Amino acid sequence: MRDTAPSSVSAAFDPELVGDHPALDLLNTIARLDGALVDVWQSDDDVLRWLLRTGLLEAKVASPARRGALLAAARQLREIARVLVTARKANRRLDAGPLNDFLLQAESHCELIRDKDGALSVVRRYHQTSPNGVLTPLAEAVAEFLATADFHLVRRCEGEDCVLWFYDRTKAHRRRWCSMEVCGNRAKIARFRSRQEA
């Protein structure tokens, strides 16, 4: 749960994808930067750029005709996911209604394709003409994660003040930090200073 409302952030801030799953990277679009919670999504283009980085959007699509519509839908989906992930992690009963309502608006179809070697496969194609259409692959990823993930391995970073989530897929399942380079390094420096002072 966030402690205060996130502030805006410059478009130059693009958080690393440290969640090891799109559902958790979605939650991590609200992060702490210089001590303040920030929402890295400030425009439709921010959402489109993030979807491209995660691989959930194959090619850039035009921003919706109504400016801010994609941003509003993405933020709504993020809050739905946040409520469901935190409830699932706490082993509480889930209300899947809001996510199912979002998924109900999905428009997609399957297509049988043949690759250059002649092998057949089925590919899902999304109608990305509306904000919900653009976000459907992400909503499906959230639903799949909630249904199949081992929530014993879903964790929040142990870094002081860090709010990022990750899915611990390490062999020993002892991951503690969103990133060793950031929070892990800070903890290492803090331990070193503490030993020096002692």
C-alpha positions, 0 to 999 in steps of 0.5 A, spaced: 500 500 500 502 506 498 503 511 503 502 518 499 499 519 492 505 519 487 507 525 484 509 526 477 516 525 474 519 527 468 519 523 461 526 521 462 525 517 468 524 510 465 524 504 471 528 498 470 523 492 469 525 488 475 519 485 477 521 478 473 513 478 470 509 484 467 504 484 472 509 486 477 512 491 473 506 494 472 505 495 479 512 498 479 510 503 475 509 507 481 516 507 484 520 511 489 525 517 486 529 521 491 525 519 497 518 521 493 513 516 490 512 518 483 508 515 477 512 514 471 506 514 467 504 521 465 501 521 458 499 516 453 505 515 450 509 513 456 504 507 457 505 506 450 513 506 451 512 502 457 508 496 453 513 496 448 519 495 453 515 489 456 514 486 449 506 486 450 506 491 444 509 489 438 509 495 434 507 502 436 500 504 435 497 511 435 495 514 441 487 514 442 483 519 439 481 522 446 487 524 449 489 521 456 484 515 455 490 510 455 493 513 461 486 513 465 485 506 463 492 503 464 492 507 471 485 503 472 488 497 470 494 498 475 490 499 481 486 493 479 492 489 479 495 492 485 489 490 489 489 483 487 496 482 488 496 484 495 490 480 497 493 474 493 500 475 497 496 476 504 492 470 502 485 474 502 479 472 498 480 476 491 474 480 488 476 478 480 470 482 478 474 489 476 479 485 472 474 480 469 470 487 467 476 489 464 477 483 460 470 482 458 472 488 453 477 485 450 477 484 442 482 479 439 482 473 435 487 467 433 490 466 427 494 460 424 500 462 421 506 458 417 513 460 419 518 460 414 520 453 415 513 451 414 511 450 421 504 451 424 503 455 430 497 459 433 498 467 434 493 471 438 492 478 434 489 484 438 484 489 436 488 495 438 483 501 436 481 502 443 485 503 450 482 497 453 484 493 446 491 496 447 492 494 454 488 487 453 495 483 453 497 486 460 490 484 463 491 477 461 498 477 463 495 479 470 490 474 470 495 469 468 499 471 474 494 471 479 492 464 477 498 460 476 504 464 480 507 461 486 505 467 491 511 465 496 516 467 491 512 474 490 516 479 494 517 486 495 524 489 495 527 489 502 530 496 501 529 501 505 523 505 503 523 501 496 516 499 494 518 495 488 515 488 487 519 482 484 518 474 482 523 471 485 525 466 480 532 465 482 535 457 483 535 458 491 529 463 492 533 468 496 532 474 492 532 480 497 532 486 492 529 489 486 536 490 484 543 488 487 545 495 483 541 499 487 537 497 493 542 491 494 548 496 494 545 501 498 544 495 504 551 493 503 554 500 504 550 501 510 552 494 513 559 496 511 558 503 515 555 500 521 561 495 522 566 501 521 562 505 526 562 499 531 
